[in-house]
Amino acid sequence: PGVFRPASAPHSLGVFAGRFPFDKCGGEGGGGGGGAGGGGGGRRRHPEAVMEAKMARFMNLKGAPGASEGDWDENIFICHSNSNMIELRRHYASVNSSGNHNPAYLRFTRVDLSEVRSPEAIHRHTNSLAFPTGCDGDESYLYVIEYNNSCVTVVDKKHAYGLLETHLAGAGGRVWPRALRVLDVIGVRGQAGMGNGQLQNPAEVKVDGEHVYVLDSGGRRIQIFAKDQFRAAAHQIRIPGTSVMHRMALDDEFLYASMVHRAGAPPRRVIRLFRKDSWNQVRDMPATAHNANVSGMAVADDRLYVTYFNTNGIAVYHAGMSSDDQHEWILRAPGRGQYVASPQRVGARGDFLFIPNFNSIVVVDLRVRAVVRTIHNVNTG
């Protein structure tokens, strides 16, 4: 909302369902999965060998086609808000005659509401997605913001994977459109509200091991739901009536919320930190870049990566309670190597950032701070 995009542009990058393929190279016996990304463990390899193996796989120099049952490392969900569609894409689905990897994808424009566990959460009996602006997930569920329906739709992620496997097996005919199997709803679908558990034009959703965090922009608050109770929020973080929130990010200890205080002139832009164990505000970080509002935030390797509307590049801050609030810019200058132009949001998994950029997704390797891949045509065919 408030930003021009072509109709084919992905509004938001979704969550990787489990470990991405390069996470497998971290060590033997490593664990991973869910919205928090993968994890390493066991016997470690030499760092140079790890990087070479990771990059070889990621740059399509090797890798097996498809994925085994229960192994969904190569999938990504992409929200296309202006097309009212969610795409489930697998990067390494098949190999063509030239030895190159072809992607596969399914498109979802509808939802199946027949298995919703809380029928009282369904107000408008429509099965169409309504402006899906973002999503996040864990091992079993995908949480999808329906901005125009003022709700977060809880989707059976493994059912979506099963449909993709069926498509890859050659059954099922046309691949578009399909319906996402909805198991629950946060808020009341199609009915905005200000009560506890109700939403009004939610802007973002994040998930960790215990909670689902919803940035309720119309309600000027963040509602925090236990995963076994979506009817009412376990906690609420409210902001003053003269302020607005745009984006949020999580790490193990803190919740980060970008805010604009409009009481003064000019407006004051900050990133506010809250402790996740108490929900107490602990400090503000300055968030200033050409007087632009924050368009995306993600935490990786003790750094907070921030993108701003209509501003090239990515601002990098120290995460957590560091007393150093200075930031540096990466991938900002055209003509001096690779750069990212006007990034809209940002997601992080492992050593990589994934940035929707009109009808493509830019992939940044944080170890070398360079664009290593652009995923094109995320809304074609």
C-alpha positions as CSV (number, residue, x, y, z in Angstrom):
1,P,0.0,0.0,0.0
2,G,1.2,3.4,-0.9
3,V,3.9,2.1,-3.3
4,F,3.6,1.8,-7.1
5,R,4.2,-1.6,-8.4
6,P,3.5,-3.2,-11.8
7,A,0.6,-5.6,-11.6
8,S,3.1,-8.5,-12.0
9,A,5.3,-7.5,-9.2
10,P,5.7,-9.7,-6.1
11,H,4.8,-7.7,-3.1
12,S,6.6,-9.9,-0.6
13,L,8.9,-12.8,-0.3
14,G,7.6,-15.7,1.7
15,V,9.3,-18.1,4.0
16,F,11.5,-21.0,2.9
17,A,9.9,-24.2,4.0
18,G,12.7,-25.8,5.9
19,R,16.4,-25.6,5.1
20,F,17.5,-24.1,1.8
21,P,19.8,-26.4,-0.2
22,F,23.0,-24.6,0.7
23,D,22.3,-25.2,4.4
24,K,22.9,-28.9,3.9
25,C,26.6,-28.2,3.4
26,G,27.1,-26.9,6.9
27,G,27.9,-30.2,8.6
28,E,26.9,-33.7,9.0
29,G,24.0,-34.4,11.3
30,G,22.7,-30.8,11.1
31,G,19.2,-30.0,11.8
32,G,16.9,-27.4,10.3
33,G,13.4,-26.5,9.3
34,G,10.5,-24.1,9.8
35,G,10.3,-20.4,9.6
36,A,13.5,-19.9,11.5
37,G,15.6,-21.5,8.7
38,G,18.0,-24.3,9.0
39,G,20.7,-25.2,11.5
40,G,24.1,-26.8,11.4
41,G,25.5,-29.5,13.6
42,G,27.7,-32.5,13.8
43,R,31.1,-32.7,12.2
44,R,32.0,-29.4,10.4
45,R,33.8,-29.1,7.2
46,H,36.6,-26.6,6.3
47,P,35.0,-23.1,5.8
48,E,36.5,-22.8,2.3
49,A,35.1,-26.1,1.3
50,V,31.7,-25.2,2.8
51,M,31.5,-22.0,0.8
52,E,32.6,-23.7,-2.4
53,A,30.0,-26.4,-1.9
54,K,27.3,-23.9,-1.0
55,M,27.9,-21.6,-3.9
56,A,28.3,-24.5,-6.4
57,R,24.8,-25.7,-5.5
58,F,23.3,-22.3,-5.4
59,M,24.7,-21.3,-8.8
60,N,23.3,-24.4,-10.4
61,L,26.6,-26.1,-11.0
62,K,25.4,-29.2,-9.4
63,G,22.5,-30.6,-7.5
64,A,19.8,-33.3,-7.8
65,P,16.5,-32.6,-9.5
66,G,13.5,-32.5,-7.3
67,A,13.3,-33.4,-3.6
68,S,12.6,-36.6,-1.7
69,E,9.5,-37.1,0.3
70,G,9.5,-34.9,3.4
71,D,12.5,-32.9,2.0
72,W,11.3,-29.4,0.9
73,D,14.5,-27.5,1.0
74,E,14.2,-26.0,-2.4
75,N,10.7,-24.4,-2.1
76,I,9.8,-20.8,-1.6
77,F,6.5,-19.1,-1.2
78,I,6.0,-15.7,-3.0
79,C,3.1,-13.4,-2.4
80,H,1.8,-11.4,-5.4
81,S,-0.5,-8.9,-3.8
82,N,-1.8,-7.1,-6.9
83,S,-2.6,-10.4,-8.5
84,N,-4.2,-11.8,-5.4
85,M,-2.0,-14.9,-5.7
86,I,0.5,-17.0,-3.8
87,E,3.2,-18.9,-5.8
88,L,4.9,-22.0,-4.5
89,R,8.2,-22.3,-6.5
90,R,10.8,-25.0,-6.5
91,H,14.1,-23.9,-8.0
92,Y,15.6,-27.2,-9.0
93,A,12.6,-29.2,-10.2
94,S,14.0,-30.8,-13.4
95,V,17.0,-30.8,-15.7
96,N,16.6,-29.9,-19.4
97,S,18.5,-31.4,-22.4
98,S,21.2,-28.8,-21.9
99,G,21.8,-29.8,-18.3
100,N,20.3,-26.7,-16.8
101,H,17.8,-26.7,-14.0
102,N,14.2,-25.7,-14.6
103,P,12.0,-24.4,-11.9
104,A,8.5,-25.6,-11.2
105,Y,5.6,-23.7,-9.6
106,L,2.0,-23.8,-8.5
107,R,-0.3,-20.7,-8.3
108,F,-2.9,-20.3,-5.6
109,T,-5.6,-17.7,-6.0
110,R,-8.2,-19.3,-3.8
111,V,-8.6,-20.9,-0.3
112,D,-10.5,-24.0,0.8
113,L,-12.4,-23.0,3.9
114,S,-14.0,-26.4,4.5
115,E,-11.6,-27.5,7.2
116,V,-11.3,-24.3,9.2
117,R,-11.1,-25.2,12.9
118,S,-12.9,-22.1,14.1
119,P,-15.9,-21.3,11.8
120,E,-16.6,-18.2,13.9
121,A,-13.5,-16.7,12.3
122,I,-15.1,-16.8,8.9
123,H,-17.3,-13.8,8.2
124,R,-17.2,-13.3,4.5
125,H,-17.8,-16.6,2.7
126,T,-15.5,-15.9,-0.2
127,N,-12.8,-18.3,-1.3
128,S,-10.6,-15.7,-3.0
129,L,-7.4,-14.4,-1.6
130,A,-7.6,-10.7,-0.9
131,F,-4.4,-8.8,-1.3
132,P,-1.9,-11.2,0.3
133,T,1.0,-8.9,1.3
134,G,3.3,-11.2,3.1
135,C,3.7,-14.6,4.8
136,D,5.9,-16.5,7.2
137,G,5.9,-20.1,8.4
138,D,7.1,-22.9,10.6
139,E,7.4,-26.7,9.9
140,S,3.7,-27.3,9.3
141,Y,1.9,-24.0,8.6
142,L,2.1,-21.0,6.4
143,Y,0.7,-17.8,7.9
144,V,-0.6,-15.5,5.1
145,I,-1.6,-11.9,5.5
146,E,-4.8,-11.0,3.7
147,Y,-4.7,-7.3,4.0
148,N,-8.1,-6.5,2.5
149,N,-9.7,-9.3,4.6
150,S,-8.1,-8.0,7.8
151,C,-6.9,-11.4,8.8
152,V,-4.0,-13.9,8.8
153,T,-4.9,-17.1,7.1
154,V,-3.3,-20.3,8.5
155,V,-2.5,-22.6,5.7
156,D,-1.6,-26.4,5.6
157,K,1.8,-26.0,4.1
158,K,2.4,-29.8,3.6
159,H,-0.8,-30.0,1.6
160,A,0.6,-27.4,-0.8
161,Y,3.8,-29.4,-1.1
162,G,1.8,-32.5,-1.9
163,L,0.0,-30.6,-4.7
164,L,3.4,-29.6,-6.1
165,E,4.7,-33.3,-5.9
166,T,1.5,-34.4,-7.8
167,H,2.2,-31.8,-10.4
168,L,5.8,-32.9,-10.8
169,A,4.6,-36.5,-11.1
170,G,2.7,-35.4,-14.2
171,A,-0.8,-35.7,-12.7
172,G,-3.4,-33.1,-12.0
173,G,-3.7,-31.3,-15.3
174,R,-3.4,-27.5,-15.2
175,V,-1.4,-26.1,-12.3
176,W,-3.3,-22.8,-11.9
177,P,-5.3,-21.8,-10.1
178,R,-5.4,-24.0,-7.0
179,A,-6.8,-23.6,-3.5
180,L,-4.8,-23.4,-0.3
181,R,-6.2,-25.6,2.5
182,V,-7.0,-23.2,5.4
183,L,-6.9,-24.7,8.9
184,D,-7.5,-21.6,11.0
185,V,-7.8,-17.8,10.8
186,I,-6.3,-15.1,13.0
187,G,-8.8,-12.3,13.2
188,V,-12.2,-12.5,11.6
189,R,-11.9,-13.0,7.8
190,G,-13.5,-10.1,6.0
191,Q,-14.4,-8.1,9.1
192,A,-12.0,-5.6,10.6
193,G,-12.1,-4.8,14.3
194,M,-10.2,-3.2,17.2
195,G,-10.9,-5.9,19.9
196,N,-8.4,-8.3,21.3
197,G,-7.7,-10.9,18.5
198,Q,-9.3,-8.8,15.8
199,L,-7.2,-7.1,13.1
200,Q,-7.5,-4.0,10.9
201,N,-5.4,-4.1,7.8
202,P,-2.5,-6.1,9.1
203,A,0.8,-5.2,7.5
204,E,3.2,-8.1,8.4
205,V,3.4,-11.5,10.2
206,K,6.4,-13.2,11.8
207,V,6.7,-16.6,13.4
208,D,9.1,-18.1,16.0
209,G,8.9,-21.4,17.9
210,E,6.1,-20.3,20.3
211,H,4.3,-17.3,18.9
212,V,2.8,-15.6,15.8
213,Y,3.4,-11.9,15.7
214,V,1.0,-9.7,13.7
215,L,1.7,-6.1,13.0
216,D,-1.8,-4.7,13.1
217,S,-1.3,-1.4,11.3
218,G,-4.9,-0.1,11.5
219,G,-5.0,-1.0,15.2
220,R,-1.6,0.7,15.9
221,R,-0.3,-2.3,17.7
222,I,1.5,-5.6,17.5
223,Q,-0.6,-8.6,18.6
224,I,1.3,-11.7,19.8
225,F,-0.6,-15.0,19.6
226,A,0.3,-18.3,21.2
227,K,0.3,-21.0,18.5
228,D,-2.5,-22.9,20.3
229,Q,-4.8,-19.9,20.8
230,F,-5.6,-17.6,17.9
231,R,-8.9,-16.2,19.2
232,A,-7.2,-13.7,21.6
233,A,-3.7,-12.3,21.7
234,A,-1.5,-13.4,24.6
235,H,0.3,-10.0,24.5
236,Q,-0.3,-6.6,22.8
237,I,2.3,-3.9,22.1
238,R,0.6,-0.6,21.5
239,I,2.0,2.7,20.2
240,P,0.8,6.3,20.6
241,G,-2.0,7.6,18.4
242,T,0.3,10.0,16.6
243,S,2.7,7.2,15.5
244,V,2.5,4.5,12.8
245,M,4.4,1.2,12.4
246,H,5.5,-0.2,9.0
247,R,7.6,-3.3,9.4
248,M,9.0,-5.7,12.0
249,A,11.7,-8.3,12.5
250,L,12.7,-11.0,15.0
251,D,15.8,-12.6,16.5
252,D,16.1,-14.9,19.5
253,E,15.9,-12.0,22.0
254,F,14.2,-9.0,20.4
255,L,11.4,-7.8,18.4
256,Y,12.2,-4.9,16.1
257,A,9.5,-2.5,14.9
258,S,10.0,0.4,12.5
259,M,8.0,3.4,13.6
260,V,7.3,7.0,12.6
261,H,6.4,9.5,15.2
262,R,4.3,12.3,13.6
263,A,3.9,14.5,16.6
264,G,6.8,16.8,15.7
265,A,8.2,18.4,12.5
266,P,9.8,16.7,10.8
267,P,8.5,13.2,11.8
268,R,10.9,11.1,13.8
269,R,11.7,7.7,12.4
270,V,13.1,5.0,14.7
271,I,13.4,1.2,15.0
272,R,12.1,0.3,18.5
273,L,13.4,-2.8,20.3
274,F,11.3,-4.9,22.6
275,R,12.5,-7.8,24.7
276,K,10.6,-11.0,23.8
277,D,10.7,-12.4,27.4
278,S,8.9,-9.4,28.8
279,W,7.7,-7.3,25.8
280,N,9.2,-4.3,27.4
281,Q,10.6,-1.5,25.3
282,V,14.4,-1.3,25.7
283,R,15.6,1.3,23.3
284,D,15.2,3.2,20.0
285,M,17.6,3.1,17.0
286,P,17.5,6.0,14.5
287,A,16.1,5.0,11.2
288,T,16.8,7.8,8.8
289,A,17.5,7.5,5.1
290,H,16.5,10.3,2.7
291,N,13.4,10.9,4.9
292,A,12.1,7.6,3.7
293,N,10.0,5.0,5.6
294,V,11.3,1.5,6.2
295,S,10.2,-1.0,3.6
296,G,11.7,-4.1,5.0
297,M,13.8,-5.5,7.9
298,A,15.6,-8.8,8.6
299,V,18.1,-10.1,11.1
300,A,21.1,-12.2,10.1
301,D,24.5,-12.9,11.8
302,D,23.9,-10.2,14.5
303,R,23.1,-7.6,12.0
304,L,19.9,-5.8,11.2
305,Y,19.4,-5.3,7.5
306,V,17.0,-2.5,6.6
307,T,15.6,-1.4,3.3
308,Y,13.8,2.0,2.6
309,F,11.2,3.0,0.1
310,N,12.6,4.5,-3.0
311,T,16.2,4.3,-1.7
312,N,18.8,2.2,-3.4
313,G,20.9,-0.3,-1.3
314,I,20.6,-1.9,2.1
315,A,21.4,-0.2,5.4
316,V,23.2,-2.5,7.9
317,Y,22.9,-1.9,11.7
318,H,24.2,-3.7,14.7
319,A,21.4,-5.8,16.1
320,G,20.4,-6.1,19.8
321,M,21.7,-3.9,22.5
322,S,24.8,-2.6,20.8
323,S,25.5,1.1,21.7
324,D,26.7,1.7,18.1
325,D,23.7,3.0,16.2
326,Q,25.7,4.0,13.1
327,H,24.9,2.1,9.9
328,E,26.6,1.4,6.7
329,W,25.3,1.0,3.2
330,I,25.8,-2.0,0.9
331,L,24.9,-2.5,-2.7
332,R,23.9,1.1,-3.1
333,A,26.0,2.7,-5.9
334,P,25.1,2.1,-9.6
335,G,28.2,1.9,-11.8
336,R,30.4,0.5,-9.0
337,G,29.4,-3.1,-9.3
338,Q,26.2,-4.8,-8.4
339,Y,23.5,-2.9,-6.5
340,V,19.9,-3.2,-5.4
341,A,17.5,-0.5,-6.7
342,S,14.6,0.6,-4.6
343,P,14.1,-2.7,-2.6
344,Q,10.6,-3.3,-1.3
345,R,11.1,-5.9,1.4
346,V,13.8,-8.2,2.6
347,G,14.0,-11.7,4.0
348,A,17.0,-13.6,5.5
349,R,17.9,-17.3,5.5
350,G,21.3,-18.4,6.5
351,D,24.0,-16.3,4.8
352,F,21.6,-14.9,2.2
353,L,19.1,-12.1,1.8
354,F,16.2,-12.4,-0.6
355,I,14.8,-9.1,-1.8
356,P,11.6,-8.8,-4.0
357,N,12.4,-6.3,-6.7
358,F,9.4,-5.8,-9.1
359,N,9.0,-9.0,-11.1
360,S,12.2,-10.7,-9.8
361,I,13.9,-11.7,-6.5
362,V,17.5,-10.5,-5.9
363,V,19.6,-12.9,-3.8
364,V,22.5,-11.4,-1.8
365,D,25.4,-13.4,-0.3
366,L,26.2,-11.7,2.9
367,R,29.7,-13.2,3.1
368,V,30.8,-11.3,0.0
369,R,28.1,-8.7,0.1
370,A,27.2,-9.2,-3.5
371,V,24.3,-10.1,-5.7
372,V,24.9,-13.8,-6.6
373,R,21.6,-14.5,-8.4
374,T,18.4,-12.9,-9.7
375,I,15.4,-15.1,-9.8
376,H,13.5,-13.8,-12.8
377,N,9.9,-14.3,-14.0
378,V,8.4,-15.0,-10.7
379,N,5.0,-14.1,-12.0
380,T,4.9,-15.3,-15.6
381,G,3.6,-18.4,-17.4
